């Protein structure tokens, strides 16, 4: 790390962040900005290895700078430094290209340790933010991995997974073979499978049958 941009509109906080940067990286050259306009001027005149970016600024959102740096200077490592930990700030920043997200509530030592981790390939992310990210993507995976099957679809999937033929499943469930076929088409589509073997694996994973 040789050059860093510190984008923060509050003077005391900006001074604190600059001090942290200098403790984290020896002989680093720092450039300070209190607005998007000032940051853009620095970006025009210099190439940065690291950018520490606040989000809520007098003339806009720091996400704009993250996006611009991602496009014009992809080697610049962008890290958010903010008080905001809600999804409406976190995920737009990550989507724009932020590679780290630190909350200002952390101590100086925690901040320094997080930033030094960049050199070792460790993204600087506050613990509470990491938990939020994990929770978010767990919810997404859980939602996609557990499709909404109707009660009848679960019965048919379970029967097929146990080795019953379409006609046998229809007889056991008291419905027609054509009805079973129609439900199977829906089941395969929901589970994103194309054959009985794949459907059986999904039935096992969903707990509809036991090995």
VODOBA-327115 format. One record per residue (C-alpha): x negated, y negated, z negated; chain; residue in one letter. Coordinates in nm, 4 decimals, padded with zeros to 6 digits. Each point is the difference from the previous one (the first is absolute). Example, Ala and Ser with C-alpha at 12.3 -4.5 7.8 and 13.67 -1.06 7.14 Angstrom:
2
lumba x = -01.2300; y = 00.4500; z = -00.7800; c = A; r = A
lumba x = -00.1370; y = -00.3440; z = 00.0660; c = A; r = S
END
This chain:
211
lumba x = 00.0000; y = 00.0000; z = 00.0000; c = A; r = X
lumba x = -00.1510; y = -00.3278; z = 00.1116; c = A; r = X
lumba x = 00.2883; y = -00.2407; z = 00.0540; c = A; r = X
lumba x = 00.3422; y = -00.0249; z = -00.1625; c = A; r = X
lumba x = 00.3041; y = -00.2198; z = 00.0415; c = A; r = X
lumba x = 00.1994; y = -00.0793; z = -00.3149; c = A; r = X
lumba x = 00.3483; y = -00.1240; z = 00.0876; c = A; r = X
lumba x = 00.1752; y = -00.1271; z = -00.3146; c = A; r = X
lumba x = 00.1909; y = -00.3239; z = -00.0537; c = A; r = X
lumba x = -00.0408; y = -00.0319; z = -00.3794; c = A; r = X
lumba x = -00.3438; y = -00.1549; z = -00.0762; c = A; r = X
lumba x = -00.0603; y = 00.1828; z = -00.3286; c = A; r = X
lumba x = 00.0976; y = 00.3363; z = 00.1443; c = A; r = X
lumba x = -00.2081; y = -00.0650; z = 00.3091; c = A; r = X
lumba x = -00.3002; y = -00.0756; z = -00.2199; c = A; r = X
lumba x = 00.0623; y = 00.3192; z = -00.1981; c = A; r = X
lumba x = 00.0217; y = 00.2122; z = 00.3158; c = A; r = X
lumba x = -00.3153; y = -00.1567; z = 00.1436; c = A; r = X
lumba x = -00.1834; y = 00.0730; z = -00.3240; c = A; r = X
lumba x = 00.1149; y = 00.3618; z = 00.0128; c = A; r = X
lumba x = -00.1163; y = 00.0366; z = 00.3590; c = A; r = X
lumba x = -00.3459; y = -00.1299; z = -00.0886; c = A; r = X
lumba x = -00.0226; y = 00.2454; z = -00.2882; c = A; r = X
lumba x = 00.1150; y = 00.2896; z = 00.2134; c = A; r = X
lumba x = -00.2374; y = -00.0675; z = 00.2896; c = A; r = X
lumba x = -00.3476; y = -00.1452; z = -00.0406; c = A; r = X
lumba x = -00.0954; y = -00.2977; z = 00.2179; c = A; r = X
lumba x = 00.3333; y = -00.0098; z = 00.1814; c = A; r = X
lumba x = 00.0997; y = -00.3199; z = 00.1783; c = A; r = X
lumba x = 00.3489; y = -00.1197; z = -00.0907; c = A; r = X
lumba x = 00.2388; y = -00.2292; z = 00.1853; c = A; r = X
lumba x = 00.3096; y = -00.1304; z = -00.1747; c = A; r = X
lumba x = 00.3374; y = -00.1003; z = 00.1427; c = A; r = X
lumba x = 00.3169; y = -00.1235; z = -00.1675; c = A; r = X
lumba x = 00.2313; y = 00.0292; z = 00.3004; c = A; r = X
lumba x = 00.0538; y = 00.1938; z = 00.3203; c = A; r = X
lumba x = -00.1272; y = -00.2982; z = 00.1994; c = A; r = X
lumba x = -00.3294; y = -00.0110; z = -00.1897; c = A; r = X
lumba x = -00.0372; y = 00.3761; z = 00.0264; c = A; r = X
lumba x = 00.0522; y = -00.0114; z = 00.3754; c = A; r = X
lumba x = -00.2688; y = -00.2638; z = 00.0324; c = A; r = X
lumba x = -00.2466; y = 00.2143; z = -00.1940; c = A; r = X
lumba x = 00.0907; y = 00.3026; z = 00.2112; c = A; r = X
lumba x = -00.0612; y = -00.2045; z = 00.3124; c = A; r = X
lumba x = -00.3469; y = -00.1039; z = -00.1204; c = A; r = X
lumba x = -00.1175; y = 00.3167; z = -00.1784; c = A; r = X
lumba x = 00.0194; y = 00.3787; z = 00.0076; c = A; r = X
lumba x = 00.0923; y = 00.1595; z = -00.3331; c = A; r = X
lumba x = -00.0793; y = 00.3401; z = -00.1429; c = A; r = X
lumba x = 00.2691; y = -00.0370; z = -00.2666; c = A; r = X
lumba x = 00.3098; y = -00.2134; z = -00.0428; c = A; r = X
lumba x = 00.1761; y = -00.0325; z = -00.3362; c = A; r = X
lumba x = 00.3460; y = -00.1313; z = 00.0817; c = A; r = X
lumba x = 00.2832; y = -00.1385; z = -00.2091; c = A; r = X
lumba x = 00.3491; y = 00.0397; z = 00.1465; c = A; r = X
lumba x = 00.2091; y = -00.2926; z = -00.1192; c = A; r = X
lumba x = -00.1646; y = -00.3115; z = 00.1461; c = A; r = X
lumba x = 00.1125; y = -00.3619; z = 00.0536; c = A; r = X
lumba x = 00.0201; y = 00.0335; z = 00.3782; c = A; r = X
lumba x = 00.1092; y = 00.3608; z = 00.0382; c = A; r = X
lumba x = -00.0688; y = 00.3613; z = -00.0900; c = A; r = X
lumba x = -00.3460; y = 00.1531; z = -00.0228; c = A; r = X
lumba x = 00.1303; y = 00.2944; z = 00.2022; c = A; r = X
lumba x = -00.0396; y = -00.2253; z = 00.3039; c = A; r = X
lumba x = -00.3746; y = -00.0261; z = -00.0601; c = A; r = X
lumba x = -00.0274; y = 00.3743; z = -00.0569; c = A; r = X
lumba x = 00.1708; y = 00.0650; z = 00.3317; c = A; r = X
lumba x = -00.2180; y = -00.2539; z = 00.1812; c = A; r = X
lumba x = -00.3207; y = 00.1415; z = -00.1450; c = A; r = X
lumba x = 00.1070; y = 00.3537; z = 00.0858; c = A; r = X
lumba x = 00.0351; y = -00.1082; z = 00.3613; c = A; r = X
lumba x = -00.2967; y = -00.2360; z = 00.0375; c = A; r = X
lumba x = -00.2479; y = 00.1511; z = -00.2471; c = A; r = X
lumba x = 00.0844; y = 00.3662; z = -00.0692; c = A; r = X
lumba x = -00.3245; y = 00.0484; z = -00.1938; c = A; r = X
lumba x = 00.1123; y = -00.2487; z = -00.2657; c = A; r = X
lumba x = 00.1160; y = 00.1881; z = -00.3093; c = A; r = X
lumba x = 00.3239; y = -00.1671; z = -00.1130; c = A; r = X
lumba x = 00.1022; y = 00.0265; z = -00.3645; c = A; r = X
lumba x = 00.3109; y = -00.1586; z = -00.1480; c = A; r = X
lumba x = -00.0401; y = -00.1747; z = -00.3371; c = A; r = X
lumba x = 00.3431; y = -00.0941; z = -00.1340; c = A; r = X
lumba x = 00.2431; y = 00.0016; z = -00.2899; c = A; r = X
lumba x = 00.2720; y = 00.1647; z = 00.2109; c = A; r = X
lumba x = 00.0439; y = 00.3756; z = -00.0287; c = A; r = X
lumba x = 00.3413; y = 00.0478; z = 00.1623; c = A; r = X
lumba x = 00.0581; y = 00.1826; z = 00.3277; c = A; r = X
lumba x = 00.0903; y = -00.3154; z = 00.1929; c = A; r = X
lumba x = -00.3605; y = -00.1194; z = -00.0378; c = A; r = X
lumba x = -00.1914; y = 00.3274; z = -00.0200; c = A; r = X
lumba x = 00.1124; y = 00.1835; z = 00.3120; c = A; r = X
lumba x = -00.0044; y = -00.2946; z = 00.2448; c = A; r = X
lumba x = -00.3593; y = -00.0686; z = -00.1121; c = A; r = X
lumba x = -00.1016; y = 00.3633; z = 00.0521; c = A; r = X
lumba x = 00.1765; y = 00.0105; z = 00.3341; c = A; r = X
lumba x = -00.1850; y = -00.3152; z = 00.1091; c = A; r = X
lumba x = -00.3324; y = 00.1706; z = -00.0693; c = A; r = X
lumba x = -00.0886; y = -00.0586; z = -00.3665; c = A; r = X
lumba x = -00.2414; y = 00.2670; z = -00.1223; c = A; r = X
lumba x = 00.0345; y = -00.0818; z = -00.3680; c = A; r = X
lumba x = 00.2547; y = -00.1498; z = -00.2372; c = A; r = X
lumba x = -00.1077; y = -00.1378; z = -00.3380; c = A; r = X
lumba x = 00.2150; y = -00.1634; z = -00.2656; c = A; r = X
lumba x = -00.1379; y = -00.3064; z = -00.1752; c = A; r = X
lumba x = 00.1116; y = 00.1408; z = -00.3339; c = A; r = X
lumba x = -00.3044; y = 00.2276; z = 00.0077; c = A; r = X
lumba x = -00.3038; y = -00.0937; z = -00.2058; c = A; r = X
lumba x = -00.3132; y = -00.1398; z = 00.1614; c = A; r = X
lumba x = -00.1846; y = 00.3265; z = -00.0589; c = A; r = X
lumba x = 00.2800; y = 00.2002; z = 00.1613; c = A; r = X
lumba x = 00.0020; y = -00.2370; z = 00.2972; c = A; r = X
lumba x = -00.3770; y = 00.0286; z = 00.0415; c = A; r = X
lumba x = 00.0080; y = 00.3790; z = -00.0252; c = A; r = X
lumba x = 00.2794; y = 00.0200; z = 00.2587; c = A; r = X
lumba x = -00.1833; y = -00.2234; z = 00.2475; c = A; r = X
lumba x = -00.3298; y = 00.1838; z = -00.0406; c = A; r = X
lumba x = 00.1824; y = 00.3191; z = 00.0889; c = A; r = X
lumba x = 00.0335; y = -00.1300; z = 00.3573; c = A; r = X
lumba x = -00.3677; y = 00.0805; z = 00.0578; c = A; r = X
lumba x = 00.0689; y = 00.3612; z = -00.0985; c = A; r = X
lumba x = 00.3037; y = 00.0235; z = 00.2227; c = A; r = X
lumba x = 00.2522; y = -00.0398; z = -00.2816; c = A; r = X
lumba x = 00.2904; y = -00.2313; z = 00.0870; c = A; r = X
lumba x = 00.0506; y = -00.2634; z = -00.2732; c = A; r = X
lumba x = 00.3543; y = 00.0601; z = -00.1226; c = A; r = X
lumba x = 00.1415; y = -00.0833; z = -00.3426; c = A; r = X
lumba x = 00.1252; y = 00.3101; z = -00.1862; c = A; r = X
lumba x = 00.3617; y = -00.1181; z = -00.0113; c = A; r = X
lumba x = -00.0100; y = -00.0681; z = 00.3746; c = A; r = X
lumba x = -00.1411; y = 00.3469; z = 00.0668; c = A; r = X
lumba x = 00.2871; y = 00.1531; z = -00.1987; c = A; r = X
lumba x = 00.2510; y = -00.2081; z = 00.1918; c = A; r = X
lumba x = -00.1487; y = 00.1086; z = 00.3345; c = A; r = X
lumba x = -00.0003; y = 00.3663; z = -00.1013; c = A; r = X
lumba x = 00.3579; y = -00.0269; z = -00.1227; c = A; r = X
lumba x = 00.1101; y = -00.1664; z = 00.3221; c = A; r = X
lumba x = -00.1538; y = 00.2576; z = 00.2310; c = A; r = X
lumba x = 00.1104; y = 00.2866; z = -00.2247; c = A; r = X
lumba x = 00.3566; y = -00.1241; z = 00.0354; c = A; r = X
lumba x = -00.0381; y = -00.0203; z = 00.3772; c = A; r = X
lumba x = -00.1430; y = 00.3519; z = 00.0225; c = A; r = X
lumba x = 00.2571; y = 00.1408; z = -00.2411; c = A; r = X
lumba x = 00.2804; y = -00.1580; z = 00.1977; c = A; r = X
lumba x = -00.1273; y = 00.1342; z = 00.3308; c = A; r = X
lumba x = -00.0932; y = 00.3415; z = -00.1422; c = A; r = X
lumba x = 00.3421; y = 00.0629; z = -00.1505; c = A; r = X
lumba x = 00.2547; y = -00.0562; z = 00.2764; c = A; r = X
lumba x = 00.3655; y = -00.0194; z = -00.0880; c = A; r = X
lumba x = 00.1438; y = 00.3401; z = 00.0806; c = A; r = X
lumba x = 00.3669; y = 00.0627; z = -00.0627; c = A; r = X
lumba x = 00.1076; y = 00.2810; z = -00.2314; c = A; r = X
lumba x = 00.0998; y = 00.2141; z = 00.2998; c = A; r = X
lumba x = -00.3324; y = -00.0694; z = 00.1752; c = A; r = X
lumba x = -00.1899; y = 00.1108; z = -00.3084; c = A; r = X
lumba x = 00.2062; y = 00.3210; z = -00.0133; c = A; r = X
lumba x = -00.0723; y = 00.0758; z = 00.3644; c = A; r = X
lumba x = -00.3695; y = -00.0846; z = -00.0299; c = A; r = X
lumba x = -00.0253; y = 00.2242; z = -00.3045; c = A; r = X
lumba x = 00.1720; y = 00.2866; z = 00.1825; c = A; r = X
lumba x = -00.2223; y = -00.0319; z = 00.3067; c = A; r = X
lumba x = -00.3112; y = -00.0213; z = -00.2194; c = A; r = X
lumba x = 00.0999; y = 00.3285; z = -00.1665; c = A; r = X
lumba x = -00.0111; y = 00.1686; z = 00.3394; c = A; r = X
lumba x = 00.3680; y = 00.0027; z = 00.0923; c = A; r = X
lumba x = 00.0884; y = -00.0365; z = 00.3666; c = A; r = X
lumba x = 00.2322; y = -00.2749; z = 00.1152; c = A; r = X
lumba x = 00.2929; y = 00.2426; z = 00.0151; c = A; r = X
lumba x = -00.0845; y = 00.1486; z = -00.3404; c = A; r = X
lumba x = -00.0221; y = -00.3472; z = -00.1568; c = A; r = X
lumba x = 00.3374; y = -00.0861; z = 00.1516; c = A; r = X
lumba x = 00.1560; y = 00.3153; z = -00.1458; c = A; r = X
lumba x = -00.1452; y = -00.0581; z = -00.3466; c = A; r = X
lumba x = 00.1126; y = -00.3628; z = -00.0069; c = A; r = X
lumba x = 00.3393; y = 00.0664; z = 00.1567; c = A; r = X
lumba x = -00.0506; y = -00.2271; z = 00.2996; c = A; r = X
lumba x = -00.0443; y = 00.0534; z = 00.3720; c = A; r = X
lumba x = -00.3302; y = 00.0669; z = 00.1718; c = A; r = X
lumba x = 00.0445; y = -00.3174; z = 00.2056; c = A; r = X
lumba x = 00.0379; y = -00.2014; z = -00.3185; c = A; r = X
lumba x = -00.3245; y = 00.1446; z = -00.1311; c = A; r = X
lumba x = -00.1696; y = -00.0883; z = 00.3289; c = A; r = X
lumba x = 00.1218; y = -00.3584; z = -00.0198; c = A; r = X
lumba x = -00.1222; y = -00.0363; z = -00.3579; c = A; r = X
lumba x = -00.3365; y = 00.1535; z = 00.0880; c = A; r = X
lumba x = -00.0513; y = -00.2591; z = 00.2718; c = A; r = X
lumba x = 00.0627; y = -00.2738; z = -00.2556; c = A; r = X
lumba x = -00.2249; y = 00.1681; z = -00.2579; c = A; r = X
lumba x = -00.2884; y = 00.0393; z = 00.2444; c = A; r = X
lumba x = 00.0293; y = -00.3656; z = 00.0954; c = A; r = X
lumba x = 00.0016; y = -00.1215; z = -00.3598; c = A; r = X
lumba x = -00.2935; y = 00.2196; z = -00.0977; c = A; r = X
lumba x = -00.1892; y = -00.0695; z = 00.3232; c = A; r = X
lumba x = -00.0525; y = 00.3722; z = 00.0651; c = A; r = X
lumba x = 00.0563; y = 00.2081; z = 00.3107; c = A; r = X
lumba x = 00.0166; y = 00.3637; z = -00.1080; c = A; r = X
lumba x = 00.1077; y = 00.2385; z = -00.2744; c = A; r = X
lumba x = -00.3497; y = 00.0321; z = -00.1505; c = A; r = X
lumba x = -00.0350; y = -00.3743; z = -00.0470; c = A; r = X
lumba x = 00.3528; y = -00.0200; z = -00.1375; c = A; r = X
lumba x = -00.0800; y = 00.2758; z = -00.2499; c = A; r = X
lumba x = -00.3053; y = -00.1876; z = -00.1248; c = A; r = X
lumba x = 00.2126; y = -00.3100; z = -00.0470; c = A; r = X
lumba x = 00.2602; y = 00.2029; z = -00.1882; c = A; r = X
lumba x = -00.2701; y = 00.1284; z = -00.2333; c = A; r = X
lumba x = -00.1381; y = -00.3512; z = -00.0539; c = A; r = X
lumba x = 00.3458; y = -00.1365; z = -00.0748; c = A; r = X
lumba x = 00.0640; y = 00.2795; z = -00.2489; c = A; r = X
lumba x = 00.2939; y = 00.1484; z = 00.1926; c = A; r = X
lumba x = -00.1587; y = 00.3454; z = -00.0081; c = A; r = X
lumba x = -00.2808; y = 00.1607; z = -00.1990; c = A; r = X
lumba x = -00.2941; y = 00.1977; z = 00.1450; c = A; r = X
END
